[in-house]
């Protein structure tokens, strides 16, 4: 609707409608194919010759749509714009009907009549001002999207939480004699116990929890971000035992195997510094640096 000369390219991914998540209406198609048909329909309603293409990218969602030319003359723009407004209204009513269905209404019966009414009774003022107000209440997202996946938290705060949780898991396990600090010992290395996320949260102070709750995923996201130290499985937190990690595949191409073998250690080993038994792996087998002298 930007202008008659506008063209577009779209690569559909997440299943969303104009007013929320896309609701499936056909069971004979896959969800992806049904959604692609809906996106193509939007292009047709807007008066485009819609072309479909499959991109050569490493993704399961590779189907794109291109709108390069219109199906109508420029003089008919006002009529098409009214058609678009009615289409948006009908989708809004369908979204409301879907919500009603979840509390007991029949979607097909309820939505069918409502959509027809919306098509025939589009508000006049909305149609007239569609050039400036495409959809009442529509709020575009901010130009700068706030990062809330725990990645922007202060490093000191993250390190403090990681150390606190790790000590909690270690103290929950029976005490064992310490192994060799330099290379670890397969017989005495303490892997700690596993605790549920709730049990871990109960041991953190209120200020820490408050700061984590403002992030998407909270404590679980922070722990998963620290993949070197923790493993979170089925809602339980474990200290990662690098002895159990699968070795690199021998079927890799020669170039990749060589690059993997020559990979530089760019981060210090958390276990070498903080674990009472040191790292469970010898220096040459650990993907992290055992001391600043190994950093590159």
PAZAPA-4460 file (N, C-alpha, C; in steps of 0.05 Angstrom, whole numbers, plus 32768, in hexadecimal, padded with zeros to 4 digits):
% residues 296
    n_x    n_y    n_z   ca_x   ca_y   ca_z    c_x    c_y    c_z   seq   type   mol
   8010   7FE8   8000   8000   8000   8000   8011   8019   8000     1      X     A
   802C   8016   8000   803D   802E   8002   8039   8040   7FE9     2      X     A
   8039   8034   7FD2   8035   8044   7FB9   8030   8030   7FA2     3      X     A
   8026   803A   7F8C   8021   8029   7F75   803B   801E   7F69     4      X     A
   8051   802D   7F6D   806A   8023   7F62   8079   8010   7F74     5      X     A
   806E   800B   7F8B   807B   7FF9   7F9F   807C   7FDC   7F94     6      X     A
   8093   7FCF   7F99   8097   7FB3   7F94   809E   7FA5   7FAE     7      X     A
   809C   7F8B   7FB0   80A3   7F7F   7FC9   80AF   7F63   7FC5     8      X     A
   80BE   7F5B   7FDA   80C9   7F40   7FDD   80C4   7F38   7FF9     9      X     A
   80BA   7F20   7FFD   80B4   7F17   8019   80BD   7EFA   801C    10      X     A
   80C9   7EF3   8032   80D2   7ED8   8038   80C2   7ECF   8051    11      X     A
   80AB   7EC3   804E   809A   7EBC   8066   80A9   7EA9   8078    12      X     A
   80A6   7EAE   8092   80B3   7E9D   80A6   80A0   7E96   80BC    13      X     A
   809C   7EA8   80D0   808B   7EA2   80E6   806D   7EA5   80DE    14      X     A
   805C   7E95   80EA   8040   7E94   80E2   8030   7EA9   80F0    15      X     A
   802F   7EC1   80E4   8020   7ED7   80F0   800D   7EE3   80DC    16      X     A
   7FF6   7EEC   80E6   7FE1   7EFA   80D7   7FE5   7F18   80DD    17      X     A
   7FD2   7F29   80D5   7FD4   7F45   80DA   7FD1   7F4B   80F8    18      X     A
   7FC2   7F3B   8106   7FBB   7F42   8122   7FC4   7F2C   8136    19      X     A
   7FD6   7F1B   812F   7FDF   7F07   8141   7FE8   7EEE   8132    20      X     A
   7FEA   7ED8   8140   7FF3   7EBF   8134   7FDF   7EB5   811F    21      X     A
   7FEA   7EAA   810A   7FD9   7EA0   80F4   7FCA   7E87   80FD    22      X     A
   7FB0   7E86   80F8   7FA0   7E6F   8100   7F9B   7E5D   80E8    23      X     A
   7FA1   7E44   80EB   7F9E   7E31   80D4   7F80   7E2D   80CE    24      X     A
   7F7A   7E29   80B4   7F5F   7E24   80AC   7F5C   7E0C   809A    25      X     A
   7F72   7E00   8092   7F71   7DE8   8081   7F84   7DD3   808C    26      X     A
   7F7A   7DBB   808D   7F8B   7DA5   8098   7F98   7D94   8082    27      X     A
   7F90   7D99   8069   7F9C   7D89   8053   7FB7   7D94   804B    28      X     A
   7FBE   7DAC   8053   7FD8   7DB7   804C   7FEA   7DB8   8065    29      X     A
   8004   7DBA   8061   8015   7DBE   8077   8011   7DDB   8081    30      X     A
   8019   7DE0   8099   8016   7DFB   80A4   8026   7E0F   8094    31      X     A
   803E   7E07   808B   804F   7E19   807C   8042   7E20   8061    32      X     A
   8038   7E0B   8053   802B   7E10   8038   8012   7E21   803B    33      X     A
   8003   7E1C   804F   7FEA   7E2C   8053   7FF1   7E49   8058    34      X     A
   8006   7E4D   8068   800E   7E69   806E   8019   7E77   8055    35      X     A
   8029   7E68   8045   8033   7E73   802C   801C   7E7C   801A    36      X     A
   8007   7E6B   8019   7FF0   7E72   8008   7FE2   7E8C   8013    37      X     A
   7FE2   7E8F   802D   7FD6   7EA7   8039   7FE7   7EC0   8032    38      X     A
   8001   7EBE   8033   8012   7ED5   802D   800F   7EDC   800F    39      X     A
   800D   7EC7   7FFE   8009   7ECD   7FE2   7FEE   7EDA   7FDD    40      X     A
   7FDA   7ED1   7FED   7FBF   7EDE   7FEA   7FC0   7EFC   7FF1    41      X     A
   7FD0   7F03   8005   7FD3   7F1F   800C   7FDD   7F2F   7FF4    42      X     A
   7FF1   7F23   7FE6   7FFB   7F31   7FCE   7FE6   7F34   7FB8    43      X     A
   7FD6   7F1F   7FB4   7FC1   7F20   7FA0   7FAD   7F35   7FA7    44      X     A
   7FA4   7F36   7FC0   7F91   7F4A   7FC9   7F9B   7F66   7FC5    45      X     A
   7FB5   7F69   7FC9   7FC1   7F84   7FC5   7FC5   7F8B   7FA7    46      X     A
   7FBD   7F79   7F96   7FBF   7F7E   7F79   7FD9   7F79   7F6C    47      X     A
   7FE8   7F65   7F75   8002   7F5F   7F69   8001   7F45   7F5A    48      X     A
   8011   7F43   7F45   8017   7F2A   7F39   802C   7F1D   7F4B    49      X     A
   8024   7F09   7F5B   8035   7EFD   7F6F   8045   7EE6   7F63    50      X     A
   805F   7EE8   7F65   8071   7ED2   7F5B   807D   7EC4   7F73    51      X     A
   8080   7EAA   7F71   808B   7E99   7F86   80A6   7E8F   7F7E    52      X     A
   80B9   7E8F   7F90   80D4   7E85   7F8A   80DF   7E77   7FA2    53      X     A
   80F1   7E64   7F9E   80FE   7E55   7FB4   811B   7E5D   7FB5    54      X     A
   8123   7E68   7FCB   813F   7E73   7FCD   8153   7E5C   7FD2    55      X     A
   816B   7E61   7FCA   8180   7E4E   7FCF   818F   7E56   7FE8    56      X     A
   8182   7E51   7FFF   818D   7E59   8019   818B   7E40   802B    57      X     A
   819C   7E3E   8040   819B   7E27   8052   8185   7E2B   8067    58      X     A
   816C   7E28   805F   8156   7E2C   8071   813F   7E1B   8068    59      X     A
   812E   7E12   807B   8117   7E02   8074   8100   7E14   8069    60      X     A
   8102   7E2E   806E   80EE   7E41   8064   80FB   7E52   804F    61      X     A
   80F9   7E49   8036   8108   7E56   8020   80F6   7E62   800B    62      X     A
   80DC   7E5E   800E   80C9   7E68   7FF9   80C4   7E86   7FFD    63      X     A
   80C8   7E95   7FE7   80C4   7EB2   7FE9   80AF   7EBA   7FD4    64      X     A
   80A5   7ED2   7FD7   8092   7EDE   7FC4   809C   7EF9   7FBB    65      X     A
   8098   7EFE   7FA1   80A1   7F18   7F96   8089   7F25   7F88    66      X     A
   8085   7F3E   7F8D   8070   7F4E   7F80   807D   7F64   7F70    67      X     A
   807F   7F61   7F56   808D   7F75   7F45   807A   7F86   7F34    68      X     A
   8062   7F7C   7F30   804F   7F8A   7F1E   8033   7F88   7F29    69      X     A
   8021   7F9B   7F21   8006   7F9C   7F2B   7FF2   7F8F   7F17    70      X     A
   7FDC   7F88   7F22   7FC7   7F7C   7F11   7FB2   7F91   7F09    71      X     A
   7FB6   7FAB   7F11   7FA3   7FC0   7F0C   7FB1   7FD9   7F03    72      X     A
   7FA2   7FEB   7EF7   7FAE   8005   7EEF   7FAF   8018   7F07    73      X     A
   7FC1   802C   7F04   7FC6   803F   7F1A   7FAC   804E   7F21    74      X     A
   7F9A   8051   7F0E   7F82   8060   7F13   7F6E   8051   7F25    75      X     A
   7F73   8037   7F29   7F61   8027   7F3A   7F6C   8023   7F56    76      X     A
   7F81   8033   7F5D   7F8E   802F   7F77   7F7B   8033   7F8E    77      X     A
   7F69   8047   7F8D   7F56   804C   7FA3   7F44   8034   7FA7    78      X     A
   7F3B   8027   7F92   7F29   8010   7F94   7F38   7FF8   7FA1    79      X     A
   7F50   7FF4   7F98   7F60   7FDE   7FA3   7F66   7FE3   7FC1    80      X     A
   7F6B   7FFD   7FC8   7F71   8004   7FE3   7F5A   7FFD   7FF5    81      X     A
   7F41   8002   7FEB   7F29   7FFB   7FFA   7F27   7FDD   7FFD    82      X     A
   7F2E   7FCF   7FE8   7F2E   7FB1   7FE9   7F41   7FA7   7FFE    83      X     A
   7F59   7FB4   8000   7F6D   7FAC   8014   7F62   7FB1   8030    84      X     A
   7F56   7FC8   8034   7F4B   7FCE   804F   7F36   7FBA   8057    85      X     A
   7F25   7FB2   8045   7F10   7F9E   804B   7F1D   7F83   8052    86      X     A
   7F33   7F7C   8044   7F41   7F63   8049   7F4D   7F63   8065    87      X     A
   7F59   7F7A   806D   7F65   7F7C   8088   7F4F   7F7A   809D    88      X     A
   7F38   7F87   8098   7F22   7F85   80AB   7F18   7F68   80AE    89      X     A
   7F17   7F5A   8098   7F0E   7F3E   8099   7F21   7F2D   80A9    90      X     A
   7F3B   7F32   80A6   7F4F   7F22   80B5   7F4E   7F28   80D2    91      X     A
   7F48   7F42   80D9   7F45   7F49   80F5   7F2E   7F3A   8102    92      X     A
   7F17   7F39   80F4   7F00   7F2C   80FE   7F04   7F0E   8101    93      X     A
   7F13   7F02   80EE   7F1A   7EE6   80EF   7F2B   7EE0   8108    94      X     A
   7F3D   7EF3   810F   7F4E   7EF0   8126   7F3D   7EF0   8140    95      X     A
   7F29   7F01   8141   7F17   7F02   8158   7F07   7EE9   815A    96      X     A
   7EFD   7EDF   8142   7EED   7EC6   8142   7EFE   7EAE   814B    97      X     A
   7F17   7EAE   8145   7F29   7E98   814D   7F2B   7E98   816C    98      X     A
   7F2D   7EB0   8178   7F2E   7EB2   8195   7F14   7EA8   81A1    99      X     A
   7EFD   7EAF   8194   7EE3   7EA6   819E   7EE1   7E87   819D   100      X     A
   7EEC   7E7C   8187   7EEB   7E5F   8184   7EF9   7E51   819B   101      X     A
   7F0E   7E5D   81A5   7F1D   7E50   81BA   7F0D   7E4F   81D4   102      X     A
   7EF8   7E60   81D6   7EE8   7E5F   81EF   7ECC   7E53   81E9   103      X     A
   7EC9   7E45   81D2   7EB1   7E36   81CD   7EA2   7E3B   81B4   104      X     A
   7EA8   7E50   81A4   7E9A   7E55   818B   7EA4   7E44   8175   105      X     A
   7E93   7E3F   8161   7E9C   7E31   8149   7EA9   7E45   8136   106      X     A
   7EC3   7E42   8130   7ED1   7E56   8120   7EC6   7E59   8105   107      X     A
   7EC0   7E44   80F7   7EB7   7E46   80DB   7E9D   7E55   80D9   108      X     A
   7E89   7E4D   80EA   7E6F   7E5A   80E9   7E71   7E77   80F2   109      X     A
   7E80   7E7C   8108   7E81   7E97   8113   7E92   7EA9   8101   110      X     A
   7EA8   7E9F   80F7   7EBA   7EB0   80E7   7EAE   7EB6   80CB   111      X     A
   7EA1   7EA2   80C0   7E97   7EA6   80A5   7E85   7EBE   80A2   112      X     A
   7E71   7EC0   80B3   7E5E   7ED6   80B2   7E6C   7EF1   80B8   113      X     A
   7E7D   7EF0   80CD   7E8A   7F09   80D5   7E9C   7F14   80BF   114      X     A
   7EAA   7F03   80B1   7EBC   7F0C   809C   7EAC   7F19   8085   115      X     A
   7E95   7F0D   807F   7E85   7F19   8069   7E7B   7F34   8071   116      X     A
   7E73   7F37   808B   7E69   7F51   8094   7E80   7F65   8093   117      X     A
   7E98   7F5D   809A   7EAF   7F6F   809A   7EB4   7F78   807D   118      X     A
   7EB1   7F66   806A   7EB6   7F6D   804E   7EA3   7F82   8044   119      X     A
   7E89   7F7F   804D   7E75   7F91   8042   7E71   7FAA   8052   120      X     A
   7E7B   7FAA   806B   7E77   7FC1   807C   7E91   7FCD   8086   121      X     A
   7EA4   7FD0   8075   7EBD   7FDD   807D   7EB8   7FF9   8084   122      X     A
   7EC2   8003   809B   7EBD   801E   80A4   7EC6   8032   808E   123      X     A
   7EB5   8045   8088   7EBB   8058   8073   7ED3   8069   8079   124      X     A
   7ED4   8073   8093   7EEA   8084   809A   7F05   8076   8098   125      X     A
   7F04   805C   809E   7F1D   804C   809D   7F26   8049   8080   126      X     A
   7F13   8045   806E   7F1A   8042   8051   7F24   805C   8046   127      X     A
   7F17   8072   804F   7F1F   808C   8044   7F3B   8094   804D   128      X     A
   7F42   808C   8066   7F5C   8095   8071   7F71   807F   806F   129      X     A
   7F6B   806B   805F   7F7D   8054   805E   7F99   805B   8055   130      X     A
   7F9C   8071   8047   7FB6   8079   803E   7FC8   8081   8055   131      X     A
   7FBC   808B   806B   7FCC   8093   8082   7FC8   8081   809A   132      X     A
   7FB1   8073   809D   7FAC   8061   80B3   7FA4   8046   80A8   133      X     A
   7FB6   8034   80A5   7FB0   801A   8098   7FA1   8008   80AA   134      X     A
   7FA6   800A   80C5   7F99   7FF7   80D7   7F98   8004   80F2   135      X     A
   7F7F   8009   80FD   7F7D   8016   8117   7F8B   8006   812D   136      X     A
   7F9A   8014   813D   7FA8   8007   8153   7FC2   7FF9   814C   137      X     A
   7FCA   7FFA   8132   7FE2   7FED   812A   7FFB   7FFC   8135   138      X     A
   800D   7FED   8142   8025   7FF9   814D   803D   7FEA   8142   139      X     A
   804D   7FF7   8131   8065   7FEA   8127   8079   7FE7   813E   140      X     A
   808B   7FD4   813B   809F   7FD0   8151   80B3   7FE6   814F   141      X     A
   80C2   7FEA   8165   80D6   7FFF   8166   80EC   7FFB   8152   142      X     A
   80F8   8011   8148   810D   800F   8135   8125   7FFF   8140   143      X     A
   812B   8004   815A   8140   7FF6   8167   8133   7FE2   817A   144      X     A
   8136   7FC8   8175   8129   7FB4   8185   813B   7FAD   819D   145      X     A
   812F   7FAE   81B5   813E   7FA8   81CD   8146   7F8B   81CF   146      X     A
   815F   7F86   81D4   8169   7F6B   81D7   8163   7F61   81F4   147      X     A
   8154   7F4C   81F6   814C   7F42   8210   8150   7F24   8212   148      X     A
   8167   7F1A   8208   816C   7EFE   820A   8184   7EF8   821C   149      X     A
   8187   7F0A   8230   819D   7F08   8244   81B8   7F0F   8239   150      X     A
   81BA   7F14   821E   81D4   7F19   8212   81DF   7F35   821A   151      X     A
   81CC   7F47   8221   81D5   7F63   8227   81D8   7F67   8245   152      X     A
   81D5   7F53   8255   81D9   7F56   8272   81F6   7F5B   8278   153      X     A
   81FC   7F6B   828D   8219   7F70   8294   8228   7F56   8298   154      X     A
   8240   7F55   828E   8251   7F3D   8290   8256   7F35   82AD   155      X     A
   825A   7F49   82BE   825F   7F43   82DA   8247   7F35   82E7   156      X     A
   822F   7F3F   82DF   8217   7F33   82EA   8214   7F16   82E1   157      X     A
   8218   7F11   82C7   8216   7EF6   82BC   822A   7EE3   82C9   158      X     A
   8243   7EEC   82CC   8258   7EDC   82D8   8251   7ED5   82F5   159      X     A
   8245   7EE8   8303   823D   7EE3   831F   8228   7ECE   8321   160      X     A
   8214   7ECF   830F   81FE   7EBC   830F   8209   7EA0   8308   161      X     A
   821A   7E9F   82F3   8225   7E85   82EA   8235   7E78   8301   162      X     A
   8245   7E88   830F   8255   7E7D   8325   8244   7E74   833C   163      X     A
   822F   7E83   8341   821D   7E7D   8357   820E   7E63   8352   164      X     A
   8203   7E5F   8339   81F5   7E47   8332   8207   7E2F   8331   165      X     A
   821F   7E33   8326   8232   7E1C   8325   823A   7E13   8341   166      X     A
   823F   7E26   8353   8246   7E1E   836F   822F   7E10   837C   167      X     A
   8216   7E18   8376   81FF   7E0B   8381   81FD   7DEE   8378   168      X     A
   8202   7DE9   835E   8201   7DCE   8354   8217   7DBD   835F   169      X     A
   822F   7DC9   8362   8246   7DBA   836D   8242   7DB3   838A   170      X     A
   8237   7DC6   8399   8233   7DC1   83B6   821D   7DAD   83BB   171      X     A
   820B   7DA9   83A8   81F6   7D95   83AB   8200   7D79   83A8   172      X     A
   8218   7D76   839C   8223   7D5B   8397   8235   7D53   83AF   173      X     A
   8238   7D39   83B4   824A   7D30   83C9   8266   7D3A   83C4   174      X     A
   8274   7D42   83D9   828F   7D4C   83D7   82A2   7D36   83CF   175      X     A
   82B3   7D3C   83BB   82C8   7D29   83B2   82E3   7D36   83B4   176      X     A
   82F7   7D26   83B4   8312   7D31   83B5   8318   7D3E   839A   177      X     A
   8327   7D54   839B   832D   7D63   8383   8341   7D54   8371   178      X     A
   833D   7D57   8358   834F   7D4B   8345   8366   7D5D   833E   179      X     A
   8374   7D57   8329   838A   7D68   8320   8380   7D82   8314   180      X     A
   8388   7D98   831F   837E   7DB3   8316   8385   7DB7   82F8   181      X     A
   839A   7DAD   82EF   83A3   7DB3   82D4   8394   7DA3   82BF   182      X     A
   838F   7D89   82C4   8383   7D79   82B0   8369   7D6B   82B7   183      X     A
   8361   7D6E   82D1   8349   7D61   82DA   834E   7D43   82DD   184      X     A
   833B   7D36   82EA   833E   7D19   82EE   8323   7D0C   82E8   185      X     A
   8323   7CF8   82D7   830A   7CEB   82D0   82FD   7CDD   82E8   186      X     A
   830D   7CD7   82FD   8303   7CC8   8314   82F8   7CDA   832A   187      X     A
   8303   7CF2   832D   82FC   7D03   8343   82EE   7D1D   833B   188      X     A
   82EB   7D22   8322   82DF   7D3C   8319   82C1   7D3C   8321   189      X     A
   82B9   7D52   832E   829E   7D54   8339   828C   7D61   8324   190      X     A
   8278   7D52   831A   8266   7D5D   8306   824E   7D6C   8312   191      X     A
   824C   7D6B   832D   8236   7D78   833A   821C   7D69   8337   192      X     A
   8207   7D74   8343   81EC   7D69   8341   81DB   7D79   832E   193      X     A
   81C4   7D6E   8326   81B2   7D7D   8315   819B   7D88   8327   194      X     A
   8192   7DA0   8321   817C   7DAC   8330   8168   7DB7   831C   195      X     A
   814F   7DB9   8324   813B   7DC5   8312   8140   7DE3   8311   196      X     A
   8135   7DF0   82FC   8138   7E0D   82FA   812B   7E1B   8311   197      X     A
   8115   7E10   831B   8108   7E1C   8333   811A   7E1B   834B   198      X     A
   8126   7E04   834F   8138   7E01   8367   8150   7E14   8365   199      X     A
   815A   7E17   834D   8171   7E2A   8349   8167   7E47   834F   200      X     A
   814F   7E4E   8344   8145   7E69   8348   8140   7E6F   8365   201      X     A
   8138   7E5B   8375   8133   7E5F   8391   814C   7E67   83A1   202      X     A
   8163   7E61   8396   817C   7E68   83A4   8188   7E83   839B   203      X     A
   817B   7E8F   8387   8185   7EA9   837E   8176   7EC0   838C   204      X     A
   8184   7ED6   8390   8177   7EED   839F   8162   7EFA   838D   205      X     A
   8151   7F0A   839A   813A   7F17   838D   8143   7F2A   8377   206      X     A
   8158   7F39   837C   8162   7F4D   8368   816B   7F3F   834F   207      X     A
   8179   7F28   8352   8182   7F19   833B   816B   7F0E   832B   208      X     A
   8157   7F03   8338   8140   7EF8   832B   8130   7F0E   831D   209      X     A
   812E   7F25   8329   811F   7F3B   831D   812C   7F44   8303   210      X     A
   8147   7F45   8303   8155   7F4D   82EB   8152   7F37   82D5   211      X     A
   8152   7F1E   82DC   814F   7F08   82C9   8133   7F07   82BD   212      X     A
   811F   7F0E   82CD   8103   7F0C   82C4   80FD   7F20   82AE   213      X     A
   810D   7F36   82AD   8109   7F4A   8298   8115   7F41   827D   214      X     A
   8122   7F2A   827D   812D   7F1E   8264   811C   7F07   825B   215      X     A
   811C   7F03   8240   810D   7EEC   8235   811A   7ED2   823D   216      X     A
   810A   7EC1   824A   8115   7EA7   8252   8122   7EA7   826E   217      X     A
   8129   7EBF   8277   8133   7EC2   8292   814C   7EB1   8298   218      X     A
   814A   7EA3   82AF   8161   7E93   82B9   8169   7E7E   82A5   219      X     A
   8155   7E70   8299   815B   7E5A   8286   816B   7E64   826F   220      X     A
   8164   7E7C   8264   8172   7E87   824D   818F   7E8E   8255   221      X     A
   8193   7E99   826C   81AE   7EA0   8275   81BF   7E87   8277   222      X     A
   81B4   7E72   8283   81C4   7E5A   8286   81CA   7E4C   826C   223      X     A
   81B6   7E4D   8259   81BB   7E41   823F   81D0   7E52   822F   224      X     A
   81D0   7E6C   8233   81E4   7E7D   8226   8200   7E75   822F   225      X     A
   8202   7E6B   8248   821D   7E63   8252   8220   7E45   824E   226      X     A
   8221   7E3E   8234   8222   7E23   822B   823C   7E15   8236   227      X     A
   8251   7E24   8239   826A   7E17   8242   8267   7E0B   825E   228      X     A
   8257   7E17   826F   8255   7E0E   828B   823D   7DFD   8290   229      X     A
   8226   7E03   8284   820D   7DF5   828B   8200   7DE7   8274   230      X     A
   81EF   7DD3   827C   81DE   7DC5   8269   81C2   7DC5   8276   231      X     A
   81AE   7DCF   8267   8193   7DD0   8271   8182   7DBC   8261   232      X     A
   8178   7DA7   826F   8169   7D92   8262   814F   7D8D   8271   233      X     A
   8139   7D8E   8263   811F   7D88   8270   811A   7D98   828A   234      X     A
   8122   7DB1   828A   811D   7DC2   82A1   8130   7DBE   82B8   235      X     A
   8146   7DAE   82B4   8159   7DA9   82C9   8175   7DB4   82C0   236      X     A
   8183   7DBE   82D3   819D   7DCA   82CD   81B4   7DB7   82D5   237      X     A
   81C6   7DB3   82C3   81DE   7DA1   82C9   81F7   7DB1   82C3   238      X     A
   820C   7DAA   82D1   8227   7DB4   82C9   8230   7DA4   82B1   239      X     A
   8239   7DB1   829C   8241   7DA3   8284   825B   7D93   8288   240      X     A
   825A   7D7A   8282   8271   7D69   8284   827D   7D65   8267   241      X     A
   8293   7D73   8262   829E   7D73   8247   82AA   7D58   823F   242      X     A
   82AD   7D46   8252   82B7   7D2C   824A   82A1   7D1C   823B   243      X     A
   8288   7D24   823F   8272   7D16   8232   826A   7D22   8217   244      X     A
   8276   7D38   8210   8270   7D45   81F6   827A   7D34   81DF   245      X     A
   826B   7D33   81CA   8272   7D23   81B3   828B   7D2F   81A5   246      X     A
   829E   7D1F   819E   82B6   7D2A   818F   82AE   7D32   8174   247      X     A
   82BD   7D44   8167   82B7   7D4E   814C   82B5   7D36   8138   248      X     A
   82A3   7D38   8126   829E   7D22   8113   82B7   7D1F   8101   249      X     A
   82BE   7D06   80FC   82D4   7D00   80EA   82CD   7D01   80CD   250      X     A
   82B3   7D04   80C8   82A9   7D05   80AC   82AA   7D21   80A1   251      X     A
   82B4   7D34   80B0   82B5   7D50   80A6   82C9   7D51   808F   252      X     A
   82C4   7D64   807C   82D8   7D68   8067   82F3   7D6F   8072   253      X     A
   8308   7D69   8063   8323   7D6D   806D   8328   7D8A   8076   254      X     A
   831E   7D9D   8066   8322   7DBA   806D   8316   7DC0   8088   255      X     A
   82FD   7DB7   808D   82F0   7DBD   80A6   82FE   7DAF   80BE   256      X     A
   8307   7D96   80B9   8316   7D88   80CF   832F   7D97   80D6   257      X     A
   833D   7DA2   80C1   8356   7DB0   80C7   8351   7DCA   80D6   258      X     A
   833C   7DD9   80CD   8335   7DF2   80DB   832D   7DED   80F8   259      X     A
   831E   7DD7   80FC   8315   7DD0   8117   832D   7DCA   8129   260      X     A
   8340   7DBB   811E   8357   7DB3   812E   8369   7DCC   8134   261      X     A
   8368   7DE0   8122   8379   7DF7   8126   836A   7E0F   8133   262      X     A
   8352   7E09   813D   8341   7E1E   8148   834F   7E2B   8160   263      X     A
   834E   7E45   8161   835A   7E54   8177   8348   7E54   8190   264      X     A
   8354   7E54   81A7   8345   7E56   81C0   8343   7E74   81C7   265      X     A
   832A   7E7E   81C5   8326   7E9A   81C9   8319   7EA1   81E4   266      X     A
   8312   7E8C   81F3   8306   7E91   820E   8313   7E7F   8223   267      X     A
   8314   7E89   823B   831F   7E79   8251   830C   7E63   8259   268      X     A
   8316   7E4D   8263   8306   7E37   826C   82FB   7E3E   8288   269      X     A
   82E0   7E3E   828A   82D4   7E45   82A3   82DB   7E30   82B9   270      X     A
   82DC   7E17   82B1   82E1   7E02   82C4   82FE   7E03   82CF   271      X     A
   8311   7E0A   82BD   832D   7E0C   82C5   8330   7E22   82DB   272      X     A
   8320   7E37   82D9   8322   7E4D   82EB   8312   7E49   8305   273      X     A
   82F9   7E3F   8302   82E6   7E3F   8318   82DF   7E24   8324   274      X     A
   82E1   7E0E   8315   82D9   7DF5   8320   82EE   7DEB   8334   275      X     A
   82E5   7DE1   834B   82F9   7DD8   835F   830B   7DC1   8356   276      X     A
   8302   7DB2   8342   8313   7D9C   8337   8320   7DA4   831C   277      X     A
   831C   7DBD   8315   8328   7DC6   82FC   8317   7DBC   82E4   278      X     A
   8323   7DBB   82CD   8314   7DB2   82B5   8316   7D94   82B3   279      X     A
   8300   7D88   82A9   8300   7D6B   82A7   8310   7D61   828F   280      X     A
   8318   7D73   827E   8328   7D6C   8266   8345   7D76   8268   281      X     A
   8358   7D68   825C   8373   7D74   825B   8373   7D8C   8248   282      X     A
   8387   7D9C   824A   8388   7DB5   823B   8385   7DB1   821D   283      X     A
   8392   7D9D   8212   8392   7D99   81F5   8377   7D90   81EB   284      X     A
   8366   7D84   81FD   834C   7D7B   81F4   8335   7D8F   81FA   285      X     A
   833B   7DA3   820A   8327   7DB6   8211   8324   7DCC   81FC   286      X     A
   830C   7DD3   81F4   8309   7DE8   81E0   830E   7E04   81EB   287      X     A
   8312   7E07   8205   8317   7E21   8211   8333   7E22   821D   288      X     A
   833D   7E3A   8222   8358   7E3E   822A   835D   7E39   8248   289      X     A
   8371   7E28   824E   8379   7E23   8269   838F   7E37   8270   290      X     A
   8387   7E4F   8276   839B   7E64   827C   839D   7E78   8265   291      X     A
   83A5   7E91   826C   83A7   7EA7   8259   83BB   7EA1   8243   292      X     A
   83CF   7E91   8248   83E3   7E8B   8234   83D9   7E7C   821C   293      X     A
   83C2   7E6E   821F   83B6   7E5F   8209   83A3   7E6F   81F8   294      X     A
   839C   7E87   8201   838A   7E98   81F2   8396   7EA2   81D9   295      X     A
   8386   7EA3   81C3   838F   7EAE   81AA   837C   7EC4   81A1   296      X     A
***
